[in-house]
C-alpha cells in the first residue's frame, strides 16, 4: 500500500495542478515530476531508478511491495468479522474482482491513449474522457466532474491513511511502554503480564503532533526518499518476524466459527478494501515499463501473490489468536524484546511513511489555494495549511481512536468508490456507444452495486460501532483494558 498510496495520489495532484495552478506549470514538467516520484525519488521504493523504463520484474516487485502496509496487519481481525471459512473465501473473491477492475482501468486508459494520441492517461483523465464518450449529453457536459470526484476520493484516502497511521503508532507505542517492566528475553515461554497503565492513547497521539509537523515541513522529494527507504526496511523485517511467529503452534481451528454474524461482515469488507486499495498504482506502473504490453500479465501475477499473502496472513493470524485478535496483529505479539522490537520497527516505518502520504494531499490542496493569493503571502499560507492539515488528521484520529474502525471507514468510503464503483461504470461509458454485450453490462452493473452496498453498509456499521456506549471507554486496539480486566477479575481489585 505505501507505493500505491503515494503514486496514486500524486497523479491526482498533477491533474489538479494542470487546471488550478496560476501561473500553470507545463504538462510536461508536471508529468516528469510524477514520473520521478514513481522512479524512486519520492516514492516508497527508492531503489527504483530507471532511465529507459522499468523491467517486468521491477514492476512486479513494486506492485507487491506497495500493498504491504498497515492494511495487512488488520486482516486477521477482518477474517474474524467474516468467519474462518467465509473470510478467506471473501478475500479471494474480492482480490479477483479488484484485479478485474484494475484490468478495466488499464484497458480504458489504453483506449483513450490510442484515440487521443497521448502517451499516458492517469485515473482522473481516464474517467473524464470516459464521461465525454458516454451517450448522455449531460454526462458529456459535466465530464470534468468525473476527474474531480476521483481526485476527491484520492485526497480522502490519503488523509485517511495519515489518520490510521497516527492511531497505529499510538496503540503500539502505548503497549510497548505499558509492558516494558514485564518484557523479557524469553520469547518461547512468555506469559501475559499485567500492563502498567499509562496515559490514554489519545494523549500519545497529541504527543506525536510536534514531530509530525516537522516531518510535513519537508517538501524535498529527494529527502523524503530517505524516509521511504527506512520505512521499507523496517516494515519488511517486521513482517518476516510476524509471519515466523504466527505459523508456530496454531491451535485447533474447530473452535472458530466458519461464518461470523452478518452484522460484522461490513467491517470485514471495509478493512479488506483498505488493503486492496491499489488500483491507482496500475497506470503509473504501466507507463513506466519498458514493455507495457506485458503489464496485464504482470498485474494478474502481482494480484495473485498479494491475494495469497492476504489470505495466508489473515487466516493464520486469526487461527493463532482466535477471538483475542486485535485491530493490528502486532498488538497480539508476546512481551519479549524480539517482538517488542517489531512494534518499534513498525512505529519507525509508519512515522516515516506519514510524510510521504501527507505529501500527496498537500500537493493537491496547497497549490490550488496559493494560486488565489498574492505571492508575498504564499509562504506563510503554505505553512499554515500544512499545520492545519496535520492537526486535522490528528484530531480525526483522536475522535476515532480505534484502528479497526479507521481502516473500515477509509476502505468503505474511498476504497469502494475507487476500486469497485468507478471502474465498471467507466467501462460502460467508454464502450457503450461502440456496442457492449448484455453480459458485460450486467457484470459491470453488479460490481458497481456491490461496491456501493459495501460503501453504505461498511460506513454505517463502522459509525454504529463507534457511537455505541460500550465502546466509549474501551478501545480494542490496545491490550491494556483486557489484561487489566483479567487481572481484576478476582479480589482484591478495585
C-alpha positions as CSV (number, residue, x, y, z in Angstrom):
1,X,0.0,0.0,0.0
2,X,2.7,2.6,0.6
3,X,3.7,2.8,-3.1
4,X,0.0,2.6,-4.1
5,X,-1.0,5.4,-1.8
6,X,1.9,7.8,-2.8
7,X,1.9,7.3,-6.5
8,X,-1.9,7.3,-6.9
9,X,-2.3,10.5,-5.1
10,X,0.5,12.3,-6.9
11,X,-1.1,11.5,-10.2
12,X,-4.3,13.2,-8.9
13,X,-2.2,16.1,-7.7
14,X,-0.7,16.5,-11.1
15,X,-4.1,16.5,-12.8
16,X,-5.5,19.1,-10.4
17,X,-2.5,21.4,-10.8
18,X,-3.0,21.5,-14.6
19,X,-6.4,23.1,-14.0
20,X,-6.0,25.3,-11.0
21,X,-2.4,26.5,-10.7
22,X,-1.7,30.1,-11.6
23,X,0.5,30.6,-13.5
24,X,0.1,27.0,-14.7
25,X,3.1,24.7,-14.8
26,X,3.5,22.9,-18.1
27,X,2.0,19.4,-18.5
28,X,5.4,18.1,-19.4
29,X,7.1,19.4,-16.3
30,X,4.3,18.0,-14.1
31,X,4.4,14.7,-15.8
32,X,8.1,14.4,-15.3
33,X,7.6,15.2,-11.6
34,X,5.1,12.4,-11.3
35,X,7.3,10.0,-13.2
36,X,10.3,10.8,-11.0
37,X,8.1,10.1,-8.0
38,X,7.5,6.6,-9.2
39,X,11.0,6.1,-10.4
40,X,12.4,6.2,-6.9
41,X,13.0,9.7,-5.5
42,X,9.9,10.4,-3.5
43,X,8.1,7.1,-3.6
44,X,8.3,4.4,-1.0
45,X,10.5,2.5,-3.4
46,X,13.7,4.5,-3.7
47,X,15.6,1.6,-5.2
48,X,13.6,2.0,-8.4
49,X,16.0,4.1,-10.6
50,X,15.3,3.9,-14.2
51,X,16.4,5.8,-17.3
52,X,14.6,3.9,-20.1
53,X,11.8,2.3,-18.1
54,X,11.5,-0.4,-15.5
55,X,11.5,-4.1,-16.2
56,X,8.7,-6.5,-15.7
57,X,10.3,-7.9,-12.5
58,X,10.7,-4.5,-11.1
59,X,7.1,-3.7,-11.8
60,X,6.0,-6.9,-10.1
61,X,8.2,-6.1,-7.0
62,X,6.8,-2.6,-6.7
63,X,3.2,-3.8,-7.1
64,X,3.6,-6.4,-4.4
65,X,5.6,-4.2,-2.1
66,X,3.2,-1.3,-2.5
67,X,0.5,-3.4,-0.8
68,X,2.4,-4.4,2.3
69,X,1.3,-1.6,4.6
70,X,-0.9,-1.3,7.7
71,X,-3.9,-2.9,6.0
72,X,-2.3,-6.4,6.0
73,X,-1.9,-6.2,9.8
74,X,-5.6,-5.6,10.3
75,X,-6.7,-8.6,8.1
76,X,-6.7,-11.2,10.9
77,X,-9.4,-9.2,12.7
78,X,-11.2,-8.8,9.4
79,X,-11.2,-12.6,9.0
80,X,-12.7,-12.8,12.5
81,X,-15.5,-10.5,11.4
82,X,-16.3,-12.7,8.5
83,X,-15.5,-16.2,9.8
84,X,-12.6,-18.6,9.3
85,X,-14.2,-20.0,6.2
86,X,-16.1,-17.1,4.8
87,X,-13.3,-14.6,5.4
88,X,-10.6,-16.3,3.3
89,X,-13.1,-17.1,0.5
90,X,-14.3,-13.5,0.6
91,X,-10.7,-12.2,0.4
92,X,-10.1,-14.4,-2.7
93,X,-13.3,-13.2,-4.3
94,X,-12.5,-9.5,-3.6
95,X,-9.0,-10.0,-4.9
96,X,-10.3,-11.4,-8.1
97,X,-12.9,-8.6,-8.6
98,X,-10.3,-5.9,-7.6
99,X,-7.9,-7.3,-10.2
100,X,-10.6,-7.4,-12.8
101,X,-11.4,-3.7,-12.1
102,X,-7.7,-2.8,-12.5
103,X,-7.7,-4.5,-15.9
104,X,-10.8,-2.5,-16.8
105,X,-9.0,0.7,-15.9
106,X,-5.9,-0.2,-17.9
107,X,-7.9,-1.2,-20.9
108,X,-9.9,2.1,-20.9
109,X,-6.8,4.2,-20.4
110,X,-5.1,2.5,-23.4
111,X,-8.3,3.0,-25.4
112,X,-8.2,6.8,-24.9
113,X,-4.4,7.0,-25.3
114,X,-4.8,5.5,-28.8
115,X,-7.8,7.6,-29.6
116,X,-6.4,10.9,-28.4
117,X,-2.8,10.1,-29.3
118,X,-1.5,10.6,-25.8
119,X,1.4,8.7,-24.2
120,X,-0.1,8.5,-20.8
121,X,-3.5,8.7,-19.1
122,X,-4.0,8.9,-15.4
123,X,-7.0,7.7,-13.4
124,X,-8.8,11.1,-13.3
125,X,-8.3,11.9,-17.0
126,X,-9.5,8.4,-18.0
127,X,-12.7,8.9,-16.1
128,X,-13.2,12.4,-17.6
129,X,-12.7,11.1,-21.1
130,X,-15.0,8.1,-20.4
131,X,-17.8,10.5,-19.5
132,X,-17.1,12.5,-22.6
133,X,-17.6,9.3,-24.6
134,X,-20.9,8.4,-22.9
135,X,-24.2,8.6,-24.9
136,X,-25.6,11.0,-22.3
137,X,-25.2,14.7,-23.2
138,X,-25.5,15.7,-19.6
139,X,-22.5,13.5,-18.6
140,X,-20.6,14.8,-21.6
141,X,-21.2,18.4,-20.4
142,X,-20.1,17.6,-16.9
143,X,-17.3,15.2,-17.7
144,X,-14.8,17.3,-15.7
145,X,-16.8,16.3,-12.6
146,X,-15.5,12.8,-13.0
147,X,-11.9,13.8,-12.6
148,X,-12.8,16.0,-9.6
149,X,-14.6,13.0,-8.0
150,X,-11.6,10.8,-8.4
151,X,-9.2,13.5,-7.0
152,X,-11.6,14.0,-4.1
153,X,-11.5,10.3,-3.2
154,X,-7.8,10.2,-3.6
155,X,-7.4,13.1,-1.1
156,X,-9.8,11.5,1.3
157,X,-7.9,8.2,1.0
158,X,-4.5,9.8,1.7
159,X,-5.7,11.8,4.7
160,X,-7.4,8.6,5.9
161,X,-4.1,6.8,5.7
162,X,-2.5,9.5,7.8
163,X,-5.2,9.2,10.4
164,X,-4.8,5.4,10.5
165,X,-1.0,5.8,10.9
166,X,-1.4,8.1,14.0
167,X,-3.8,5.6,15.7
168,X,-1.5,2.7,14.8
169,X,1.6,4.3,16.2
170,X,-0.2,5.4,19.4
171,X,-1.6,2.0,20.1
172,X,1.7,0.1,19.6
173,X,3.8,2.6,21.5
174,X,1.4,2.6,24.3
175,X,1.5,-1.2,24.6
176,X,5.4,-1.2,24.5
177,X,5.6,1.4,27.3
178,X,3.0,-0.3,29.5
179,X,4.7,-3.7,29.2
180,X,8.3,-2.5,29.5
181,X,8.7,-3.7,33.1
182,X,7.4,-7.2,32.1
183,X,9.3,-7.6,28.9
184,X,11.7,-10.5,28.9
185,X,14.3,-12.1,26.6
186,X,12.5,-15.4,26.5
187,X,10.0,-15.5,23.6
188,X,9.1,-19.2,23.9
189,X,7.6,-19.2,27.4
190,X,6.4,-15.7,27.6
191,X,3.4,-15.3,29.8
192,X,0.9,-12.5,29.7
193,X,1.8,-9.8,32.1
194,X,-0.3,-7.1,33.8
195,X,0.4,-3.9,31.9
196,X,1.2,-0.8,33.9
197,X,-1.5,1.7,32.9
198,X,-0.1,4.9,31.4
199,X,-1.8,7.8,29.8
200,X,-4.6,7.4,27.3
201,X,-3.7,6.5,23.7
202,X,-5.2,9.9,22.6
203,X,-2.6,11.7,24.6
204,X,0.1,9.7,22.8
205,X,-1.4,11.0,19.6
206,X,-1.1,14.5,20.8
207,X,2.5,13.9,21.8
208,X,3.3,12.9,18.2
209,X,1.9,16.2,16.8
210,X,5.1,18.3,17.0
211,X,7.2,15.6,15.4
212,X,4.6,15.2,12.6
213,X,4.6,18.9,12.0
214,X,8.3,18.8,11.5
215,X,8.0,15.9,9.1
216,X,5.4,17.5,6.8
217,X,7.6,20.7,6.5
218,X,10.0,18.6,4.4
219,X,9.0,19.3,0.8
220,X,12.1,17.9,-0.9
221,X,11.2,14.6,-2.6
222,X,14.8,13.5,-2.5
223,X,14.9,13.9,1.3
224,X,11.6,12.0,1.6
225,X,13.1,9.1,-0.3
226,X,15.4,8.5,2.7
227,X,12.4,8.1,4.9
228,X,10.9,5.8,2.2
229,X,14.0,3.5,2.5
230,X,13.8,3.4,6.3
231,X,10.1,2.6,6.1
232,X,10.6,-0.2,3.6
233,X,13.4,-1.9,5.5
234,X,11.7,-1.7,8.9
235,X,8.3,-3.0,7.6
236,X,9.9,-5.9,5.7
237,X,11.9,-7.1,8.7
238,X,8.9,-6.8,11.0
239,X,6.6,-8.7,8.6
240,X,9.0,-11.6,8.3
241,X,9.3,-11.8,12.1
242,X,5.5,-11.7,12.5
243,X,5.0,-14.5,9.9
244,X,7.5,-16.8,11.5
245,X,5.7,-16.4,14.9
246,X,2.1,-17.0,13.7
247,X,2.9,-20.2,11.9
248,X,4.1,-21.8,15.2
249,X,1.8,-23.7,17.5
250,X,-1.5,-23.0,15.8
251,X,-4.5,-24.1,18.0
252,X,-7.3,-26.3,16.9
253,X,-9.3,-24.4,14.3
254,X,-12.5,-26.2,15.2
255,X,-13.2,-23.7,18.0
256,X,-13.6,-20.9,15.5
257,X,-16.9,-20.1,13.6
258,X,-16.9,-20.9,9.9
259,X,-19.2,-17.9,9.3
260,X,-19.5,-14.9,11.5
261,X,-22.5,-12.7,12.1
262,X,-23.8,-10.8,9.1
263,X,-23.7,-7.7,11.3
264,X,-19.9,-7.7,11.4
265,X,-19.3,-8.6,7.8
266,X,-19.4,-4.9,6.6
267,X,-16.4,-4.4,9.0
268,X,-14.6,-7.1,7.1
269,X,-15.5,-5.6,3.8
270,X,-14.1,-2.1,4.8
271,X,-10.8,-3.5,6.1
272,X,-10.3,-5.7,3.1
273,X,-10.9,-2.9,0.7
274,X,-8.4,-0.8,2.7
275,X,-5.9,-3.5,2.0
276,X,-6.8,-3.9,-1.7
277,X,-6.9,-0.2,-2.5
278,X,-4.1,-0.3,-5.1
279,X,-6.0,0.5,-8.3
280,X,-4.3,3.9,-8.6
281,X,-0.8,2.5,-9.0
282,X,-1.5,0.4,-12.1
283,X,-1.4,3.3,-14.6
284,X,1.8,4.9,-13.4
285,X,3.5,1.5,-13.3
286,X,2.3,0.6,-16.8
287,X,3.5,4.0,-18.1
288,X,7.0,3.4,-16.7
289,X,7.5,-0.1,-18.1
290,X,9.9,-0.8,-20.9
291,X,7.5,-3.1,-22.5
292,X,3.9,-2.1,-21.4
293,X,2.4,-5.0,-23.4
294,X,3.5,-7.4,-20.6
295,X,1.8,-5.3,-17.9
296,X,-1.6,-7.1,-17.9
297,X,0.1,-10.5,-17.2
298,X,2.3,-8.9,-14.5
299,X,-0.7,-7.2,-12.9
300,X,-2.5,-10.6,-12.7
301,X,0.5,-12.3,-11.2
302,X,1.1,-9.5,-8.7
303,X,-2.5,-9.5,-7.6
304,X,-2.4,-13.3,-7.2
305,X,0.6,-13.0,-5.0
306,X,-0.9,-10.2,-3.0
307,X,-4.2,-12.0,-2.5
308,X,-2.4,-15.2,-1.5
309,X,-0.4,-13.3,1.1
310,X,-3.5,-11.6,2.4
311,X,-5.4,-14.9,2.8
312,X,-2.4,-16.6,4.5
313,X,-1.6,-13.9,7.0
314,X,-5.2,-13.1,7.7
315,X,-6.3,-16.7,8.2
316,X,-3.1,-17.7,10.2
317,X,-3.4,-14.7,12.4
318,X,-7.0,-15.4,13.3
319,X,-6.2,-19.1,13.8
320,X,-3.2,-18.2,16.1
321,X,-5.0,-15.8,18.4
322,X,-8.7,-16.6,17.9
323,X,-11.2,-14.3,19.5
324,X,-8.4,-12.4,21.2
325,X,-7.1,-11.0,17.9
326,X,-6.8,-7.2,17.9
327,X,-7.1,-4.4,15.4
328,X,-3.4,-4.9,14.5
329,X,-1.8,-8.2,14.8
330,X,1.3,-6.5,16.3
331,X,-0.7,-5.9,19.4
332,X,-1.0,-9.6,20.0
333,X,2.7,-10.3,19.9
334,X,4.4,-11.6,23.1
335,X,6.0,-9.3,25.6
336,X,9.6,-10.2,24.8
337,X,12.1,-7.9,23.3
338,X,12.2,-9.5,19.9
339,X,8.5,-8.9,19.2
340,X,8.5,-5.5,21.1
341,X,11.2,-4.5,18.6
342,X,8.8,-5.5,15.8
343,X,6.4,-2.9,17.1
344,X,9.1,-0.3,17.4
345,X,10.3,-1.0,13.8
346,X,6.7,-0.6,12.5
347,X,6.4,2.6,14.5
348,X,9.5,4.0,12.8
349,X,8.3,2.8,9.4
350,X,4.8,4.3,9.8
351,X,6.2,7.6,11.0
352,X,8.5,7.8,8.0
353,X,5.6,6.9,5.7
354,X,3.3,9.6,7.2
355,X,5.3,12.4,5.5
356,X,5.1,10.6,2.2
357,X,1.3,10.1,2.4
358,X,0.8,13.7,3.6
359,X,2.8,15.0,0.6
360,X,0.0,13.8,-1.8
361,X,-3.0,15.7,-0.4
362,X,-0.7,18.7,0.3
363,X,0.3,18.8,-3.4
364,X,-3.4,18.7,-4.3
365,X,-4.7,21.3,-1.9
366,X,-1.9,23.8,-1.3
367,X,-1.2,24.9,-4.9
368,X,-4.9,25.3,-5.5
369,X,-5.2,27.7,-2.6
370,X,-1.9,29.5,-3.2
371,X,-2.9,30.3,-6.8
372,X,-5.6,32.6,-5.4
373,X,-3.5,34.7,-3.0
374,X,-0.6,37.2,-3.6
375,X,2.8,35.7,-3.8
376,X,4.1,37.6,-0.7
377,X,1.6,35.6,1.4
378,X,2.3,32.3,-0.2
379,X,5.0,31.0,2.2
380,X,3.1,31.9,5.4
381,X,-0.1,30.4,4.0
382,X,1.7,27.3,2.9
383,X,3.0,26.6,6.4
384,X,-0.4,27.5,7.9
385,X,-2.2,25.0,5.6
386,X,0.3,22.2,6.4
387,X,-0.1,22.8,10.1
388,X,-3.9,22.8,9.7
389,X,-3.9,19.6,7.7
390,X,-1.7,17.8,10.3
391,X,-3.9,19.0,13.1
392,X,-6.9,17.8,11.2
393,X,-5.5,14.2,10.8
394,X,-4.5,14.2,14.4
395,X,-8.0,15.4,15.5
396,X,-9.8,12.8,13.5
397,X,-7.5,10.1,14.9
398,X,-8.4,11.3,18.4
399,X,-12.1,11.4,17.6
400,X,-11.9,7.8,16.2
401,X,-9.2,6.2,18.3
402,X,-10.0,2.7,17.1
403,X,-7.7,1.4,14.3
404,X,-10.2,-1.2,13.1
405,X,-12.9,1.4,12.5
406,X,-10.5,3.9,10.8
407,X,-9.4,1.1,8.4
408,X,-13.1,0.2,7.8
409,X,-14.2,3.8,7.2
410,X,-11.3,4.6,4.8
411,X,-11.8,1.3,2.9
412,X,-15.6,1.5,2.7
413,X,-15.7,5.1,1.6
414,X,-12.8,5.7,-0.8
415,X,-11.7,2.1,-1.4
416,X,-15.2,1.0,-2.6
417,X,-15.5,4.1,-4.9
418,X,-12.1,3.9,-6.5
419,X,-11.7,0.1,-6.8
420,X,-15.2,-1.2,-7.3
421,X,-17.8,1.5,-8.2
422,X,-16.0,3.7,-10.7
423,X,-14.1,1.2,-13.0
424,X,-17.1,-0.8,-14.1
425,X,-19.1,2.4,-14.8
426,X,-16.1,3.7,-16.7
427,X,-16.2,0.6,-18.9
428,X,-19.8,1.2,-19.7
429,X,-19.4,4.9,-20.6
430,X,-16.3,4.1,-22.6
431,X,-17.6,1.3,-24.8
432,X,-21.4,1.6,-24.7
433,X,-21.5,3.6,-27.9
434,X,-19.3,1.1,-29.7
435,X,-21.5,-1.8,-28.6
436,X,-21.4,-4.0,-25.5
437,X,-22.9,-7.4,-24.8
438,X,-25.7,-7.6,-22.2
439,X,-23.5,-9.9,-20.1
440,X,-20.7,-7.2,-19.8
441,X,-23.2,-4.5,-18.9
442,X,-24.9,-6.8,-16.3
443,X,-21.5,-7.7,-14.9
444,X,-20.3,-4.1,-14.6
445,X,-23.6,-3.1,-13.0
446,X,-23.4,-5.9,-10.4
447,X,-19.8,-5.0,-9.5
448,X,-20.7,-1.3,-9.0
449,X,-23.8,-2.2,-7.0
450,X,-21.7,-4.5,-4.8
451,X,-19.2,-1.6,-4.3
452,X,-22.0,0.8,-3.4
453,X,-23.6,-1.6,-1.0
454,X,-20.3,-2.2,0.7
455,X,-19.7,1.6,0.9
456,X,-23.1,2.1,2.6
457,X,-23.0,-0.9,4.9
458,X,-19.4,-0.6,5.9
459,X,-19.7,3.1,6.7
460,X,-22.9,2.6,8.6
461,X,-21.6,-0.3,10.7
462,X,-18.3,1.5,11.5
463,X,-20.2,4.6,12.6
464,X,-22.6,2.4,14.6
465,X,-19.7,0.6,16.4
466,X,-18.1,4.0,17.1
467,X,-21.1,5.6,18.8
468,X,-22.0,2.5,20.9
469,X,-21.8,3.4,24.6
470,X,-20.0,0.1,25.3
471,X,-17.0,1.4,23.3
472,X,-16.8,4.8,24.9
473,X,-14.2,3.9,27.3
474,X,-12.6,0.7,25.8
475,X,-10.7,0.5,22.6
476,X,-9.9,-3.0,21.2
477,X,-6.7,-1.6,19.6
478,X,-5.0,-1.9,23.0
479,X,-4.5,-4.9,25.3
480,X,-4.3,-2.7,28.4
481,X,-8.0,-2.8,29.2
482,X,-8.5,-6.5,28.5
483,X,-5.5,-7.6,30.6
484,X,-6.4,-5.2,33.4
485,X,-9.9,-6.6,33.4
486,X,-8.5,-10.1,33.7
487,X,-6.1,-9.1,36.4
488,X,-9.0,-7.6,38.4
489,X,-11.4,-10.5,37.9
490,X,-10.6,-11.8,41.3
491,X,-10.2,-9.9,44.6
492,X,-8.5,-7.8,45.8
493,X,-9.1,-5.3,43.0
494,X,-10.9,-2.1,42.9
